[in-house]
Amino acid sequence: MKLFILFLLSFSLLEAKIVHTSHIEDLLSHLNESTWVLFDLDDTLLEGENQLGRAKWYYHETEKLMRRGLSDVDAQKLFYPQWILSQTICPTRTLEPHTALIVAKAQAMTERAIALTARHPPIASLTVEQLQKLNIDLAETALKIPSDFAMETTLYRNGIWFLTDFQQKGKTFARLLDAMEECPKRIVYIDDGRHHLEEMEKALSEKKIEFIGIHYKRAFERPYDAQIAELQYRSLPEILSDAEAALILKTKSA
């Protein structure tokens, strides 16, 4: 019985390392001056203002290609140019009106604050520009990555690490910590994907670094409408808002 209770206790403590919220300001309660905070980008710090250009649009379209027989990798390679186009011409916004303020507060409260993203290096300059338009600048709290650290296909710019493969976020970051002289006592990582948090927790588990994952669920509260996204795509280069596209679809069905 005692062993069973200890098992439940240890399991509950493990689960407590990942918390769930739809409010980015909840991040602040987990920060202190010995913390490094890691931000995901898409569906965490920014999102497409319209259905076209959202991360959900990208996943929806690549999944359609996979249902036609393409592999995950091939589907992403085929569709990624369209994703870059959408990011170039479609407006973006933060998920909450005060996101930029919370990021700035997090930067002031912690040692380091950087972003990890599965966006590819060719979109790096555009991504920095998008964030700057939203009043988010991670350059001041960026890590100083050792010059001899093997970056491989990744790119680090203005405090944003473009990792290409989202499955490697945890493993790559753990390798970076091995190469650095400075090391955090605590890492807080906020991401809309729980599996990313679990992968990061697993990668850091042997380093005796306190880890807190923030599962940010705000994007899940905004439904994705594939019909609106498709109409917006067909209407390019004209940019239709969701409301304009919805009105056109309603008129056509009347």
Number of C-alpha atoms within 10 A of each C-alpha: 6 7 8 9 10 11 12 12 12 12 11 11 11 11 12 12 16 19 15 15 15 17 13 21 16 15 22 16 8 15 20 15 15 15 23 25 29 19 21 22 21 21 21 22 23 24 21 21 16 23 27 28 25 25 17 21 21 17 14 13 18 23 17 12 18 15 12 10 11 15 14 13 10 14 20 19 12 13 15 16 11 15 20 17 11 19 20 15 13 21 17 19 17 21 22 17 10 11 21 20 13 18 23 16 13 24 22 14 18 17 18 23 27 24 21 24 19 18 22 18 19 11 14 18 11 14 21 19 13 18 19 13 12 17 15 20 21 23 14 12 19 20 19 11 15 11 7 7 12 13 14 7 11 16 16 19 17 17 20 25 24 24 23 17 14 14 14 16 21 20 15 17 16 18 14 16 15 12 14 13 8 10 16 16 14 19 24 22 26 29 23 24 15 18 12 21 24 17 17 24 23 14 18 20 13 9 12 10 15 15 21 22 26 26 24 24 19 16 20 12 8 10 9 18 15 15 13 23 22 15 18 23 18 12 12 12 10 11 17 22 18 18 11 13 21 18 13 14 14 10 9 8 7 5
